[in-house]
Each structure stands twice: as structure tokens, then as C-alpha cells.
Amino acid sequence: MSSGGMESGVGSCGMVAGLVHDIPTCKELLDRIMAEAKQIIENRLTAML
């Protein structure tokens, strides 16, 4: 784990590892984050009007 050899070392992870359903590319992840942020902003602004 300390030398970076994932094949010969021990990987540490917690219970949250069970919540991972896909591994998106960086672009896909950023697109999702931006879409969710836009939706949150739009919903909150609409509620304020």
C-alpha cells in the first residue's frame, strides 16, 4: 500500500465502495456535476421568485 503496488499490496476501502455503480470518464463526471448544479440553481431560483 505504501509503495503503490496495487497488485501486491492491500487496498483500503470502506463501505462506500458498495455504492459505486459505474466509473465515468472525467468528462462524463464533470458533465454530470454541471448538469446537477444547473438543476439545483434553477430549482432554487424558481422557488425564490
C-alpha positions, 0 to 999 in steps of 0.5 A: 500500500505504501509503495503503490503496488496495487497488485501486491499490496492491500487496498483500503476501502470502506463501505462506500465502495458498495455504492459505486455503480459505474466509473465515468470518464472525467468528462462524463463526471464533470458533465454530470456535476454541471448538469446537477448544479444547473438543476439545483440553481434553477430549482432554487431560483424558481422557488425564490421568485 
